[in-house]
Amino acid sequence: MSNNNATAPRRQLHLNVNILHSGFVPSAWRLPESDPWAFADIQHYIRTAQIAEAAKLDAVFLADNAAIVDQIHFRPITALEPTILLACVAAATTHIGLIATASTSYNEPYNLARRFATLDHVSAGRAGWNMVTTADLPSARNFGLDTTPDHAKRYARASEFADIVKALWDSWEDDAFVGDKAAGRFIDPAKVHALAHRGEHFAVQGPLNLPRPPQGHPVLVQAGASADGRELASRHAEAVFSASQSFEESQAYARALKTRAAELGRGPDAVKVLAGLTTIVGATEAQALRRRDALVDLIPWDYSLTRLAGTLGITPDRLKLDERLPDDLPLPGNGNGNHTFFNAVVAAGRTHGYTVRQLIRELAGGGGHRVIVGTPEQIADDIERWFKGGAADGFNLMPDALPHGLQDFVDGVVPILQKRDLFRTEYEGRTLRDHLGLARPAGRAAQRLAA
């Protein structure tokens, strides 16, 4: 009997960076070293991606909104369209993965399949698609709707959407291109296939009008804590961005997600769980805490209260700075809002008994992701514990400020992780799938043979 453990690849930590304009903390743009115009400056994103690539990180990630959903009187917003922005970043980098957010609620499968296939071609196989089912009312109103689509319907649409996009990427066989000048044969039409899809939400004829992407499929990414979100991730996602506040919660989430993916025939390692992590780095813990407090003190309390109330789906007047969260907090929009950050924020407040003021400070301004404040060694210890304990396969990093907060992380934390043999010192491949240890999906011909 062969020893499978002898040939099993070593489990490797994965690190992405979320280029959230000036940084995760809402006041990051006010720091002396920050550029307030960075949110709309392509060079800011390129510089940040180049720092990440020099440190051998897996990917950069761009969030997105289809409307203004933050308080623009105080902070920057996600402004530039992610796939166009990442095409520019691709031209200035060589290895770093490029993950863009795009909504299944306000797009069509054909245009997104084409857009991400194009990004995969122009980047030589570094594209990833973060599927979101947009839940906010301002976005709905920008697409002619007076209400947000029902939660279950959004996810049913998303699942059909993902099936169609993957089928479109597979509509060209890998060897459909011929390019035979002597024979005058350019494409083999027998290897380009229509979909003729007619489903509950979409009718798409196909095929796609460009060859199969270099990765076969750009990497599919998803984030969602609801039951519908977890099912979508189990069926389609290859990496999942989670927002767990505790080790035990994240460990249980990862275990349940991987178990469900295995039940669906995808294998136990088909999905990488990347936990959201905000980092505030200091030479000493006291210095890091002073930096956190200085950043939070630059945020008007009315901004933080409004932001926190929006996450919880309540009006700001229900939150009192020196009292705990209200006891009666149902899911936002009767369950039709964003479950992920609601659950993360409530868990943080309830677990530690924080007052609203303390909660805002611990969340570095009222966001929903876990925040760790400390020295490079402390942050590396935390990352190692979560990784080795199965709470995460890696992290979606959100430095307090960009690009200098990321520079602090790669200068201080990454060398420690490398010294502990947890993180790569060189890229071992060129594609995002290579970085994440994901197999290239079989093409149309291989699927027929397997059937």
C-alpha positions as CSV (number, residue, x, y, z in Angstrom):
1,M,0.0,0.0,0.0
2,S,1.4,3.4,-1.0
3,N,1.9,6.1,1.7
4,N,-0.2,9.1,0.4
5,N,1.2,11.3,3.1
6,A,4.7,10.9,1.7
7,T,3.7,12.5,-1.6
8,A,1.2,15.0,-0.4
9,P,2.2,18.6,-1.1
10,R,3.1,20.7,1.9
11,R,0.2,22.9,3.0
12,Q,1.1,26.5,2.3
13,L,-0.2,29.8,3.8
14,H,-2.0,32.1,1.3
15,L,-2.0,35.9,1.6
16,N,-4.0,38.4,-0.4
17,V,-4.2,42.1,0.1
18,N,-7.4,44.1,-0.2
19,I,-6.5,47.4,-1.9
20,L,-9.3,49.3,-0.1
21,H,-8.4,52.7,-1.5
22,S,-6.4,54.5,1.3
23,G,-6.6,51.6,3.7
24,F,-9.1,49.8,6.0
25,V,-9.4,52.4,8.7
26,P,-11.7,55.2,7.5
27,S,-9.3,58.0,8.6
28,A,-6.3,56.5,6.7
29,W,-6.5,59.2,4.0
30,R,-5.8,61.9,6.7
31,L,-2.4,60.6,7.7
32,P,0.5,62.9,6.7
33,E,2.0,60.2,4.4
34,S,-1.3,59.4,2.6
35,D,-2.6,60.9,-0.6
36,P,-6.3,61.8,-0.4
37,W,-6.7,61.3,-4.2
38,A,-5.4,57.7,-4.0
39,F,-8.8,56.2,-4.3
40,A,-9.0,57.4,-8.0
41,D,-5.3,57.2,-8.9
42,I,-4.2,54.2,-10.9
43,Q,-0.6,54.6,-9.8
44,H,-1.6,54.1,-6.1
45,Y,-3.0,50.7,-7.0
46,I,0.0,49.8,-9.1
47,R,2.4,50.8,-6.3
48,T,0.5,48.7,-3.8
49,A,0.3,45.7,-6.1
50,Q,4.1,45.9,-6.7
51,I,4.8,45.9,-3.0
52,A,2.6,42.8,-2.6
53,E,4.3,41.1,-5.6
54,A,7.8,41.8,-4.2
55,A,6.7,40.0,-1.0
56,K,5.4,37.1,-3.1
57,L,1.8,37.5,-2.0
58,D,-0.8,35.4,-3.8
59,A,-3.1,38.2,-5.1
60,V,-4.5,41.7,-4.8
61,F,-8.2,42.0,-4.3
62,L,-10.6,44.9,-5.2
63,A,-14.0,45.3,-3.6
64,D,-16.7,47.1,-5.5
65,N,-20.1,48.8,-5.2
66,A,-22.6,49.8,-7.8
67,A,-23.5,52.9,-5.9
68,I,-22.3,55.4,-3.3
69,V,-23.0,53.4,-0.1
70,D,-20.6,55.2,2.3
71,Q,-20.5,58.6,3.7
72,I,-18.5,60.6,1.1
73,H,-18.4,63.7,3.2
74,F,-15.7,62.0,5.3
75,R,-13.9,59.1,3.5
76,P,-12.9,57.7,0.1
77,I,-15.1,55.1,-1.7
78,T,-14.5,52.2,-4.2
79,A,-14.6,54.3,-7.3
80,L,-12.7,52.8,-10.2
81,E,-14.2,49.8,-12.0
82,P,-12.2,46.7,-10.8
83,T,-11.6,44.8,-14.0
84,I,-10.4,47.8,-16.0
85,L,-8.2,48.8,-13.0
86,L,-6.7,45.4,-12.7
87,A,-6.0,45.2,-16.4
88,C,-3.7,48.3,-15.9
89,V,-2.2,46.6,-12.8
90,A,-1.5,43.5,-14.9
91,A,0.6,45.5,-17.3
92,A,2.8,46.7,-14.4
93,T,3.2,43.3,-12.7
94,T,4.2,39.7,-13.7
95,H,3.0,37.2,-11.0
96,I,0.6,38.7,-8.5
97,G,-3.0,37.4,-8.8
98,L,-5.7,39.9,-9.7
99,I,-9.2,39.4,-8.1
100,A,-12.0,41.7,-9.0
101,T,-15.5,41.9,-7.5
102,A,-18.5,41.9,-9.8
103,S,-22.2,41.5,-8.9
104,T,-24.4,38.7,-10.2
105,S,-27.4,40.9,-9.3
106,Y,-26.7,43.7,-11.8
107,N,-24.8,42.1,-14.6
108,E,-25.4,39.4,-17.3
109,P,-23.5,36.1,-17.5
110,Y,-22.2,36.7,-21.0
111,N,-20.6,40.1,-20.3
112,L,-18.9,39.0,-17.1
113,A,-17.7,35.7,-18.7
114,R,-16.1,37.8,-21.5
115,R,-14.7,40.5,-19.1
116,F,-13.0,38.0,-16.8
117,A,-11.8,35.8,-19.7
118,T,-10.2,38.9,-21.2
119,L,-8.5,39.8,-17.9
120,D,-7.2,36.2,-17.7
121,H,-5.8,36.5,-21.2
122,V,-4.2,39.9,-20.8
123,S,-2.6,38.9,-17.4
124,A,-1.4,35.4,-18.7
125,G,-3.6,33.6,-16.2
126,R,-3.8,35.7,-13.1
127,A,-7.5,36.6,-12.9
128,G,-10.1,35.8,-10.2
129,W,-13.7,36.8,-9.9
130,N,-15.3,37.6,-6.5
131,M,-19.0,36.8,-7.0
132,V,-21.3,39.1,-4.9
133,T,-25.1,39.2,-4.7
134,T,-25.5,42.9,-4.1
135,A,-27.9,43.7,-1.2
136,D,-28.0,47.5,-0.8
137,L,-30.9,49.7,-1.9
138,P,-28.8,52.5,-3.5
139,S,-27.4,49.9,-6.0
140,A,-30.9,48.5,-6.7
141,R,-32.1,52.0,-7.5
142,N,-29.3,52.5,-10.0
143,F,-30.7,49.6,-11.9
144,G,-34.3,50.6,-12.0
145,L,-35.5,48.8,-8.9
146,D,-37.4,50.3,-5.9
147,T,-36.5,47.4,-3.5
148,T,-33.6,45.1,-3.0
149,P,-34.2,41.7,-4.6
150,D,-35.1,38.9,-2.2
151,H,-32.1,37.2,-0.5
152,A,-33.0,33.7,-1.6
153,K,-33.8,34.8,-5.2
154,R,-30.4,36.7,-5.4
155,Y,-28.6,33.5,-4.5
156,A,-30.6,31.4,-6.9
157,R,-29.8,33.8,-9.7
158,A,-26.1,33.8,-8.6
159,S,-25.9,30.0,-8.8
160,E,-27.4,29.8,-12.3
161,F,-25.2,32.8,-13.2
162,A,-22.0,30.9,-12.1
163,D,-23.1,27.8,-14.0
164,I,-23.5,29.8,-17.2
165,V,-20.2,31.7,-16.8
166,K,-18.2,28.5,-16.4
167,A,-20.0,26.9,-19.4
168,L,-19.1,29.9,-21.5
169,W,-15.5,29.7,-20.5
170,D,-15.6,26.0,-21.5
171,S,-17.4,26.8,-24.8
172,W,-14.1,26.7,-26.7
173,E,-12.0,23.6,-26.4
174,D,-8.4,24.2,-25.4
175,D,-7.2,23.3,-29.0
176,A,-10.0,25.0,-30.9
177,F,-7.5,27.6,-32.3
178,V,-5.6,26.2,-35.3
179,G,-3.9,29.2,-37.0
180,D,-2.7,27.1,-40.0
181,K,-1.6,29.6,-42.6
182,A,-0.8,27.1,-45.3
183,A,-4.1,25.3,-45.0
184,G,-6.1,28.5,-44.4
185,R,-7.7,27.1,-41.3
186,F,-8.0,29.6,-38.4
187,I,-10.4,28.0,-35.9
188,D,-11.8,24.4,-35.8
189,P,-15.6,25.2,-35.6
190,A,-16.3,21.6,-34.3
191,K,-14.5,22.6,-31.1
192,V,-16.5,25.7,-30.4
193,H,-19.8,25.0,-28.8
194,A,-23.1,26.8,-28.2
195,L,-24.8,26.7,-24.8
196,A,-28.4,27.2,-25.8
197,H,-29.1,27.7,-22.1
198,R,-32.7,28.5,-21.0
199,G,-33.2,28.7,-17.3
200,E,-35.2,30.4,-14.6
201,H,-33.2,33.6,-14.8
202,F,-31.3,33.6,-18.0
203,A,-31.3,32.6,-21.7
204,V,-27.8,32.5,-23.2
205,Q,-27.0,31.1,-26.6
206,G,-23.2,31.2,-26.6
207,P,-20.5,30.4,-27.4
208,L,-18.1,33.0,-26.0
209,N,-16.4,35.1,-28.6
210,L,-12.8,34.5,-27.4
211,P,-10.7,31.4,-26.7
212,R,-10.8,29.5,-23.4
213,P,-9.0,31.4,-20.6
214,P,-5.4,30.4,-19.8
215,Q,-6.5,29.1,-16.4
216,G,-9.4,27.3,-17.9
217,H,-11.6,29.2,-15.5
218,P,-10.5,32.4,-13.7
219,V,-10.5,31.5,-10.0
220,L,-14.0,31.8,-8.5
221,V,-14.1,33.6,-5.1
222,Q,-17.1,34.2,-2.9
223,A,-17.9,35.7,0.5
224,G,-21.1,34.9,2.4
225,A,-22.1,33.8,5.9
226,S,-25.7,33.1,5.3
227,A,-27.0,29.6,4.6
228,D,-27.5,30.6,1.0
229,G,-24.1,32.1,0.8
230,R,-22.4,29.0,2.2
231,E,-24.2,26.8,-0.3
232,L,-23.2,29.0,-3.2
233,A,-19.6,28.9,-2.0
234,S,-19.7,25.1,-1.5
235,R,-20.9,24.6,-5.1
236,H,-18.8,27.1,-6.9
237,A,-16.1,28.9,-5.0
238,E,-12.5,28.0,-5.0
239,A,-11.5,30.6,-2.4
240,V,-13.8,32.1,0.2
241,F,-13.3,35.4,2.1
242,S,-14.7,35.0,5.6
243,A,-15.3,37.6,8.3
244,S,-15.1,35.4,11.5
245,Q,-14.2,37.3,14.7
246,S,-13.0,34.2,16.7
247,F,-10.7,31.3,16.1
248,E,-13.4,28.8,17.0
249,E,-16.0,30.4,14.8
250,S,-13.7,30.4,11.8
251,Q,-12.6,26.8,12.5
252,A,-16.2,25.7,12.5
253,Y,-17.0,27.7,9.4
254,A,-14.0,26.3,7.4
255,R,-14.8,22.7,8.5
256,A,-18.5,23.0,7.5
257,L,-17.7,24.6,4.2
258,K,-15.1,22.0,3.2
259,T,-17.4,19.2,4.3
260,R,-20.2,20.4,2.2
261,A,-17.9,20.9,-0.8
262,A,-16.8,17.3,-0.4
263,E,-20.4,16.1,-0.2
264,L,-21.0,17.8,-3.6
265,G,-18.1,15.8,-5.1
266,R,-15.6,18.6,-5.2
267,G,-13.0,17.0,-2.8
268,P,-12.0,18.1,0.8
269,D,-9.4,20.7,-0.4
270,A,-11.4,22.3,-3.2
271,V,-12.1,25.5,-1.3
272,K,-9.5,27.8,0.4
273,V,-10.8,29.8,3.3
274,L,-9.2,33.2,3.5
275,A,-10.1,35.1,6.7
276,G,-10.4,38.9,6.6
277,L,-7.7,40.4,8.8
278,T,-6.9,44.1,9.5
279,T,-3.3,44.6,10.7
280,I,-1.9,47.6,12.6
281,V,1.8,47.1,13.0
282,G,4.1,48.7,15.6
283,A,7.7,48.1,16.8
284,T,6.1,47.5,20.2
285,E,2.5,46.6,21.2
286,A,2.1,49.9,22.9
287,Q,3.2,51.7,19.7
288,A,0.8,49.7,17.6
289,L,-2.1,50.6,20.1
290,R,-1.2,54.3,19.9
291,R,-1.3,54.1,16.1
292,R,-4.8,52.4,16.3
293,D,-6.1,54.9,18.8
294,A,-4.7,57.9,16.8
295,L,-6.4,56.6,13.6
296,V,-9.7,56.0,15.4
297,D,-9.6,59.4,17.0
298,L,-9.4,61.0,13.6
299,I,-12.8,59.5,12.7
300,P,-15.8,61.6,13.7
301,W,-18.0,59.6,16.1
302,D,-21.1,60.4,14.1
303,Y,-19.5,58.7,11.1
304,S,-18.6,55.6,13.0
305,L,-22.1,55.4,14.6
306,T,-23.8,55.8,11.2
307,R,-21.5,53.1,9.7
308,L,-22.0,50.7,12.5
309,A,-25.8,51.3,12.5
310,G,-25.9,50.6,8.8
311,T,-24.1,47.3,9.3
312,L,-26.6,46.3,12.0
313,G,-29.6,47.5,9.9
314,I,-30.8,50.0,12.5
315,T,-31.0,53.8,12.9
316,P,-28.0,55.5,14.6
317,D,-30.1,56.9,17.4
318,R,-30.5,53.3,18.7
319,L,-26.8,53.2,19.5
320,K,-25.4,54.8,22.7
321,L,-21.6,55.2,22.8
322,D,-21.3,54.1,26.4
323,E,-23.9,51.3,26.4
324,R,-23.8,47.8,24.9
325,L,-25.4,46.8,21.6
326,P,-29.2,46.6,21.8
327,D,-30.5,43.2,22.7
328,D,-33.1,42.9,20.0
329,L,-31.1,43.0,16.8
330,P,-32.8,41.0,14.0
331,L,-31.0,40.4,10.7
332,P,-31.0,43.5,8.5
333,G,-33.9,44.0,6.2
334,N,-35.8,41.0,7.7
335,G,-33.0,38.7,6.6
336,N,-32.6,40.4,3.2
337,G,-29.5,42.4,4.1
338,N,-25.8,41.6,4.5
339,H,-25.5,38.7,6.9
340,T,-21.7,38.4,6.9
341,F,-20.8,41.7,8.6
342,F,-23.9,41.8,10.8
343,N,-22.9,38.5,12.3
344,A,-19.3,39.5,12.7
345,V,-20.0,42.8,14.4
346,V,-22.7,41.3,16.8
347,A,-20.3,38.4,17.7
348,A,-17.5,40.8,18.5
349,G,-19.8,43.0,20.7
350,R,-21.6,40.2,22.5
351,T,-18.5,38.0,23.1
352,H,-16.5,40.7,24.9
353,G,-19.4,42.7,26.3
354,Y,-18.1,45.9,24.6
355,T,-19.9,49.2,24.8
356,V,-20.5,50.7,21.4
357,R,-17.5,53.1,21.9
358,Q,-15.3,50.1,22.8
359,L,-16.6,48.1,19.9
360,I,-15.9,50.9,17.4
361,R,-12.4,51.2,18.7
362,E,-11.7,47.5,18.6
363,L,-13.1,47.3,15.0
364,A,-10.8,50.3,14.1
365,G,-13.7,52.4,13.1
366,G,-16.8,50.3,13.0
367,G,-16.1,47.7,10.2
368,G,-16.8,44.0,10.5
369,H,-13.4,42.4,10.0
370,R,-11.1,41.2,12.8
371,V,-8.4,43.6,13.8
372,I,-5.1,42.6,15.2
373,V,-2.8,45.3,16.7
374,G,0.7,44.5,17.7
375,T,4.3,43.7,16.8
376,P,5.3,41.7,13.7
377,E,6.0,38.8,16.0
378,Q,2.6,39.0,17.6
379,I,0.8,39.2,14.3
380,A,2.9,36.3,12.9
381,D,2.0,34.2,16.0
382,D,-1.7,34.9,15.4
383,I,-1.5,34.0,11.7
384,E,0.4,30.8,12.5
385,R,-2.2,29.7,15.1
386,W,-5.1,30.2,12.8
387,F,-3.4,28.5,9.9
388,K,-2.1,25.5,11.8
389,G,-5.3,25.1,13.7
390,G,-7.4,24.9,10.5
391,A,-9.3,28.1,11.1
392,A,-8.0,29.5,7.8
393,D,-5.9,28.5,4.8
394,G,-4.8,32.1,4.6
395,F,-5.8,35.7,5.0
396,N,-7.3,38.5,3.0
397,L,-5.2,41.3,4.5
398,M,-6.6,44.8,5.0
399,P,-3.8,47.0,6.3
400,D,-4.8,50.0,8.3
401,A,-3.4,52.4,5.7
402,L,-2.1,52.0,2.1
403,P,0.5,51.6,0.8
404,H,2.7,52.2,4.0
405,G,0.6,49.8,6.2
406,L,1.2,47.0,3.7
407,Q,4.9,47.9,3.6
408,D,5.1,47.6,7.4
409,F,3.5,44.1,7.1
410,V,5.7,42.8,4.3
411,D,8.9,44.3,6.0
412,G,8.0,43.0,9.5
413,V,5.6,40.0,9.3
414,V,6.4,38.3,6.0
415,P,10.1,37.5,6.9
416,I,8.9,35.9,10.1
417,L,6.4,33.7,8.3
418,Q,9.1,32.8,5.7
419,K,11.6,31.9,8.5
420,R,9.0,29.6,10.0
421,D,8.5,27.9,6.7
422,L,4.9,28.9,6.5
423,F,5.1,31.3,3.4
424,R,6.9,31.1,0.1
425,T,10.1,33.0,-0.6
426,E,9.6,32.7,-4.4
427,Y,6.7,32.1,-6.7
428,E,6.5,28.5,-7.9
429,G,4.2,29.3,-10.8
430,R,2.8,32.2,-12.9
431,T,-0.9,31.8,-12.5
432,L,-3.3,32.5,-9.6
433,R,-4.2,28.8,-9.6
434,D,-0.5,28.0,-9.2
435,H,-0.3,30.3,-6.2
436,L,-3.4,28.8,-4.6
437,G,-2.5,25.2,-5.4
438,L,-5.7,24.8,-7.5
439,A,-6.0,22.5,-10.4
440,R,-6.9,23.8,-13.8
441,P,-10.5,22.7,-14.7
442,A,-10.8,20.1,-17.4
443,G,-11.9,21.5,-20.8
444,R,-14.8,20.4,-22.9
445,A,-13.0,17.5,-24.6
446,A,-11.7,16.1,-21.3
447,Q,-15.2,16.4,-19.8
448,R,-16.7,14.4,-22.7
449,L,-14.0,11.7,-22.4
450,A,-14.6,11.4,-18.7
451,A,-18.4,11.1,-19.2
